[in-house]
Structures are given as structure tokens and as C-alpha cells.
Amino acid sequence: MTQIRISEAAAFLGVSDDTVRRWTEQGVLEATVDARGRKVVDGLALARFARERASAPADPLGEVATSARNRFVGLVTHVVSDRVMSQVELQCGPHRVVSLMSTEAVKELGIEPGTVAVASVKATQVTVEVARDRTP
């Protein structure tokens, strides 16, 4: 199973390294020590933890201007497959990204809950929103 270092876990969860260490010390998130003596979290356990704790952020319009990026690094949290197609869910910080792909690709790439993955989005139509009263 994938082992995630504390600093990487913190980045996936959108919190500080110290917060993840505190959670491991309190038993909220289980950690072990890898062959190099570093504290690590099991990828599947982290994926479940991220999914349980994920919540939609408050709409920031009026406070900040935003534009989503097209590359999202995250943890695979769920995979549903049939003979031909699969649905793969990733938790990318506070964002849930869902991809449909062939089951063959899922098997070839070794995609399973707890796997670190990158979702890349290519779109011909991208909408960027800013607050109406915002001046340049």
C-alpha cells in the first residue's frame, strides 16, 4: 500500500505538518514508521480520512477573485468498475474530482483507493468568475 509522508499528507489535507503530527499523536489518524525511520500514513487510511473530513468551502466571491487550475494532485478515494468502464474519485484538497475511464486503464495504472494521482483537465470552455464590484 502507498505510504504518504506527514508533509505530503498535510498538503493533501490543506493543513500544516504540525496538525497532521498532532492528529497522529492523538490517534485521530494512524501513522507508522517507514524503512527510513520517517513517520508515514497509509494511503488508504488517508484517503478515507480526507473524504470524511472534506467539506465544500464557502463561496469566496466578494472576498477574493479565483480561477481554478487545470491540474489537481490528490488521493484516490473511491473506484467503481464494471467490465468496460470505471468511475474514479479523487480528493484534491477541498475539491472532489471524478473521472470516467476504461477499466483497462484503471488496472494498467494500478489505480485504487489510497493511490496518489493527478487529474488533468482539458476544456475548450473555462469560466472565470470575479466579484461584480471588483475593479482592476
Backbone as a ProteinNet text record, in pm:
[ID]
protein_1_A
[PRIMARY]
MTQIRISEAAAFLGVSDDTVRRWTEQGVLEATVDARGRKVVDGLALARFARERASAPADPLGEVATSARNRFVGLVTHVVSDRVMSQVELQCGPHRVVSLMSTEAVKELGIEPGTVAVASVKATQVTVEVARDRTP
[TERTIARY]
83.8	0	88.3	36.8	108.4	129	251	281.1	303.1	236.7	240.9	313.4	417.3	488.9	398.3	429	348	332.9	441.5	433.3	342.5	345.9	258	113.2	90	-45.1	-102.3	-19.5	-63.6	-104.3	-25.9	-57.9	-189.6	-212.2	-337.4	-457.4	-438.6	-548.6	-565.8	-467.5	-476.9	-453.2	-367.7	-335.5	-183.6	-135.7	8.1	60	190.9	255.5	228	234.1	211.2	71.2	-27.1	-163.9	-171.4	-110	-111.3	-36.5	77.4	150.9	64.8	-4.4	-92.5	-202.7	-263.1	-367.7	-313.4	-189.5	-132.3	-104.2	-56.7	-29.7	-157.8	-267	-396.3	-472.1	-419.8	-486.4	-599.7	-614.9	-718.7	-683.7	-555	-503.5	-386.8	-393.1	-288.9	-165.6	-48.9	78.4	170.5	262.5	366.2	500	606.6	739.8	786.7	837	882.6	1025.3	1079.6	1213	1322.3	1298.1	1396.3	1377.5	1280.6	1258.2	1167.8	1102.1	1012	870.3	798.1	658.9	577.5	493.5	412	270	179.4	39.3	4.7	-71.3	-117.2	-206.6	-182.1	-257.2	-406.6	-449.8	-592.2	-654.5	-586.1	-637.2	-647	-547.6	-550.1	-662.2	-684.7	-794.1	-928.3	-948.3	-1074.4	-1086.5	-977.4	-975.3	-1008.4	-946.4	-970	-1115.7	-1169.8	-1309	-1405.6	-1380.7	-1466.8	-1462.4	-1347.1	-1328.2	-1353	-1369.2	-1385.8	-1519.1	-1514.9	-1637.1	-1618.9	-1729.1	-1721.8	-1684.6	-1589.5	-1551.4	-1662.3	-1662.9	-1760.4	-1729.8	-1834.1	-1816	-1738.2	-1617.9	-1533.8	-1563.6	-1655.9	-1682	-1720	-1662.6	-1680.1	-1560.7	-1489.5	-1371.1	-1244.1	-1242	-1124	-1167.9	-1079.8	-1102.9	-1032	-1095.2	-1034.7	-1042.4	-952.7	-958	-900.7	-979.7	-933.2	-818	-725.5	-615.5	-661.6	-587	-627.2	-556.6	-481.4	-408.3	-429.5	-486.1	-521.4	-453.6	-365.4	-298	-383.6	-404.5	-487.2	-473.5	-562.6	-568.1	-691.9	-676.3	-791.5	-867.9	-996.3	-1077.1	-1177.6	-1210.2	-1313.5	-1300.2	-1317.9	-1316.8	-1434.1	-1516.2	-1625.4	-1601.2	-1592.5	-1561.4	-1662.5	-1689.8	-1759.2	-1664.1	-1711.6	-1620.3	-1551.1	-1618.8	-1566.5	-1520.7	-1601.4	-1575.5	-1559	-1487.4	-1467.3	-1490.7	-1536.8	-1550	-1446.3	-1359	-1251.5	-1272.5	-1276.3	-1291.5	-1159.8	-1122.2	-1002.8	-1044.2	-976.8	-992.3	-867.8	-884.7	-774	-790.2	-731.2	-756.4	-904.7	-970.5	-1113.8	-1199.3	-1135.5	-1209.9	-1219.7	-1339.7	-1363.5	-1364.5	-1279.7	-1270.8	-1310.4	-1400.3	-1446.3	-1408.2	-1352.9	-1313.1	-1374.9	-1418.8	-1465.1	-1358.5	-1317.3	-1214.1	-1237.6	-1162.9	-1178.5	-1127.1	-1189.3	-1143.7	-1004.3	-975.4	-841.9	-736.8	-764.8	-670.3	-652.3	-760.9	-752.4	-659.8	-675.6	-591.2	-445.5	-422.9	-285.9	-212.6	-285.7	-224.4	-218.4	-284.1	-283.3	-360.7	-467.3	-546.2	-635.8	-622.3	-704.7	-710.1	-808.3	-813.6	-681	-635.7	-508.8	-394.9	-418.4	-315.9	-306.4	-185.6	-165.5	-178.4	-257.3	-280.7	-296.7	-286.8	-306.9	-420.4	-519.4	-628.6	-597.2	-583.8	-559.6	-687.6	-725.5	-849.7	-818	-867.9	-853	-993.7	-1017.4	-1151.1	-1143.3	-1239.2	-1244.9	-1322	-1394.5	-1473	-1438.1	-1376.3	-1344.9	-1402.5	-1481.8	-1542.9	-1462.7	-1430.9	-1360.1	-1455.5	-1474.6	-1567.3	-1494.2	-1534.3	-1485.2	-1604.3	-1587.2	-1695.1	-1731.2	-1859.8	-1907.7	-1849.5	-1832.4	-1786.3	-1633.2	-1562.7	-1415.9	-1361.8	-1270.8	-1210.9	-1067.2	-1014.9	-877.6	-774.3
-118.4	0	124.9	229.6	356.1	413.6	461.5	528.9	676.1	762.7	906.5	972.2	1051.7	1123.1	1228.8	1267	1363.8	1494.6	1545	1671.5	1659.6	1544.7	1523.7	1511.1	1440.1	1425.7	1562.6	1646.8	1782	1859.9	1847.8	1918.6	1868.2	1737.1	1682.4	1727.1	1741.4	1778.9	1929.4	2006.6	2152.2	2203.3	2132.8	2172.8	2173.9	2214.6	2217.6	2079.1	2061.9	1937.5	1912.8	2020.4	2007.9	1955.9	1997.3	1949.4	1799.5	1751.9	1608	1532.7	1584.2	1519.2	1511.5	1621.3	1625.2	1520.2	1509.4	1409	1267.7	1243.1	1108.8	1081.9	1182.7	1166.6	1144.7	1206.6	1193.5	1068.3	996	876.1	903.4	1027.3	1062.1	1004.2	1000.5	948.6	856.2	731.7	634.7	654.1	647.9	660.1	547.7	514.1	416	478.3	400.9	448	364.3	432.3	360	308	244.8	184.4	287.4	412.7	519.8	588.8	540.9	599	721	748.1	863.2	821.1	910.3	884.5	895.9	794	790.8	748.2	781.7	744.8	654.5	551.2	461.6	539.4	524.3	598.3	574.9	450.7	420.3	486.5	478.8	542.7	694.3	752.8	896.7	933.5	850.4	875.5	874.7	777.4	771	893.7	927.9	1043.5	1171	1189.3	1308.3	1315.5	1203	1200.8	1233.2	1178.4	1203.6	1350	1411.8	1549.6	1655.1	1612.7	1709.2	1781.7	1909.8	1989.1	2097.1	2134.9	2238.1	2370.8	2442	2571.4	2673.7	2772.9	2881.2	2954.2	3005.3	3078.9	3206.7	3220	3335	3460.5	3455.3	3574.3	3691	3804.5	3920.7	3938	3829.3	3834.4	3820.9	3725.8	3704.3	3672	3697.3	3656.1	3523.1	3429.3	3297.8	3250.1	3161.9	3088.8	2950.6	2846.7	2710.3	2675.3	2597.3	2547.3	2419.9	2376.3	2260.1	2131.1	2132.5	2014.4	2000.5	1887.9	1868.5	1743.2	1759.2	1646.6	1604	1475	1430.1	1282.1	1234.1	1093.2	1029.2	911.1	834.9	789.5	822.6	786.4	675.9	655.1	556.4	516.1	387.8	337.8	241	264	172.7	127.6	-3.8	-57.2	-162.1	-164.7	-278.6	-338.2	-420.1	-484.6	-384.8	-274.2	-182.5	-48.6	12.3	147.7	151.4	256.1	278.4	424.9	447.5	583.1	594.7	695.5	715.8	850.1	850.7	974.9	1009	1137.2	1188	1298.9	1306.2	1418.5	1502.7	1621.8	1712.8	1834.2	1827.9	1933.8	1932.8	2048.1	2051.4	2012.4	1977.9	1951.7	1803	1759.1	1621.7	1624.1	1541.7	1533.3	1391	1379.2	1248.5	1230.1	1114.8	1083.2	951.6	945.9	821.1	776	650.3	596.4	447.5	388.4	244.7	167.5	55	-32.9	-85.3	-103.2	-144.8	-43.7	86.7	190.5	187.6	169.6	163.4	50.1	-65.1	-181	-156.5	-103.1	-78.3	22.4	124.8	228.9	190.9	82	40.1	135.5	194.3	291.4	218.6	258.3	203.7	308.4	299	395.8	401.9	525.1	547	579.2	564.1	595.1	746.3	800.2	941.4	953.9	1050.3	1067	1215	1245.6	1381.8	1379	1465.6	1481.3	1603.3	1582.5	1692.9	1717.2	1843.5	1878.6	1960.4	1917.3	1990.6	2029.4	2158	2203.7	2315.6	2317.4	2426.9	2544.2	2521.4	2627	2630.3	2737.1	2754.3	2886.9	2886.1	3007.1	3058.2	3187.9	3252.7	3355.7	3354	3446.7	3534.8	3659.8	3753.2	3831.2	3894.6	3974.6	4088.1	4119.9	4221.8	4359.6	4394	4527.4	4539.7	4436	4437.1	4523.2	4613	4699.6	4659.3	4674	4633.8	4723.7
0	0	0	-56.6	-63.2	76.1	102.9	228.8	197.6	271.9	249.6	367	335.9	442.1	504.4	626.4	701.1	624	565.5	491.9	370.3	301.3	186	231	341	395.2	429.5	488.8	524.2	399.5	293.3	169.3	110.7	112.2	59.5	141.5	271.3	360.3	375	327	338	478.3	553.5	690.7	706.8	822.1	847.1	885.2	869.9	913.6	1061.3	1140.9	1285.2	1315.7	1238.1	1259.9	1235.7	1127.7	1099.3	1209.3	1254.1	1364.3	1489.8	1519.8	1636.9	1623.4	1503.1	1480.5	1499.7	1456.3	1474	1621.7	1694.1	1837.6	1916.3	1871.7	1939.7	1896	1796	1747.7	1650.9	1606.6	1509.7	1373.4	1341.2	1215.5	1249.7	1203.3	1237.3	1150.5	1213.8	1142.1	1186	1095.2	1124.2	1086.1	1101.6	1064.7	946	841.1	722.7	742	639.1	646.4	673.2	638	661.8	796.2	874.3	1005.9	1005.8	891.3	883	919	982.8	1015	886.9	857.8	737	770.6	679.1	692.4	574.9	599.7	494.4	397.5	267.3	166.3	173.6	192.6	200.1	322.9	436.7	558.7	539.8	472.9	448.3	351.9	250.9	156.3	228.9	315.3	393	484.4	550.1	640	562.5	445.3	363.2	319.7	279.8	233.6	347	465.7	581.4	623.4	612.6	659.4	552.5	427.2	318.4	331.1	307.4	304.2	198.8	140.2	37.8	103	44.1	100.6	79.9	166	149.5	19.2	-44.1	-168.8	-139.4	-197.5	-164.8	-245.6	-342.2	-422.5	-332.4	-362.5	-276.4	-184.9	-158.1	-73.4	-155.4	-248.4	-332.3	-474.5	-569.4	-707.4	-728.4	-799.1	-816.9	-960.9	-994.1	-1120.6	-1093.9	-1121	-1095.5	-1188.2	-1141.3	-1221.9	-1292.1	-1388.8	-1467.5	-1427.6	-1320.8	-1275.9	-1125.6	-1085.6	-946.2	-891.9	-795.1	-730.6	-612.8	-599	-487.3	-460.7	-377.1	-338.1	-397	-453	-498.8	-374.6	-368.9	-251.9	-280.5	-410.2	-442.6	-588.9	-617.7	-754.9	-770.8	-874.1	-907.6	-1050.4	-1070.8	-1203.6	-1245.9	-1376.4	-1435	-1537.9	-1629	-1724.7	-1816.3	-1849.6	-1950.8	-1893	-1807.4	-1758.4	-1607.6	-1562.6	-1419	-1386.1	-1264.9	-1210.2	-1099.8	-1111.3	-1015.1	-947.5	-814	-738.1	-671.3	-679.3	-612.3	-516.3	-403.4	-311.6	-328.1	-384.4	-413.8	-324.6	-203.9	-107.1	-75.7	-81.4	-52.4	-173.1	-286.2	-408.7	-439.3	-475.6	-519.9	-672.5	-733.2	-879.1	-918.1	-1015.8	-1061.1	-1207.1	-1239.7	-1376.5	-1419.8	-1543.8	-1603.7	-1701.9	-1691.1	-1779.4	-1796.5	-1886.5	-1908.1	-1786.7	-1761.8	-1654.5	-1686.1	-1814.1	-1855.5	-1809.7	-1826	-1782.9	-1631.7	-1557.9	-1411.3	-1369	-1432.4	-1398.6	-1437.8	-1558.8	-1605.8	-1517.8	-1470.2	-1388	-1240.4	-1201.6	-1061.6	-972.5	-1026.8	-950.8	-851.4	-724.5	-616.9	-507.1	-416.3	-306.7	-231.9	-206.9	-139.1	-233.4	-365	-463.7	-482.7	-490.6	-523.5	-674.6	-720.7	-864.6	-897.9	-1026	-1076	-1175.8	-1155.7	-1250.9	-1336.1	-1466	-1558.1	-1636.7	-1650.3	-1717.1	-1840.9	-1955.5	-2079.9	-2123.6	-2137.6	-2173.8	-2276.3	-2365.5	-2461.7	-2404.3	-2297.5	-2232.9	-2085	-2040.1	-1898.9	-1854.8	-1750.5	-1698.9	-1580.6	-1581.6	-1471.8	-1414.2	-1283.4	-1218.8	-1119.5	-1112.3	-1011.5	-958.3	-845.6	-787.5	-883.2	-893.3	-985.7	-955.8	-829.4	-792	-786.4	-825.8	-821.9	-935.3	-903.5	-1005.5	-1027.4	-1151	-1179.2	-1112.8
[MASK]
++++++++++++++++++++++++++++++++++++++++++++++++++++++++++++++++++++++++++++++++++++++++++++++++++++++++++++++++++++++++++++++++++++++++

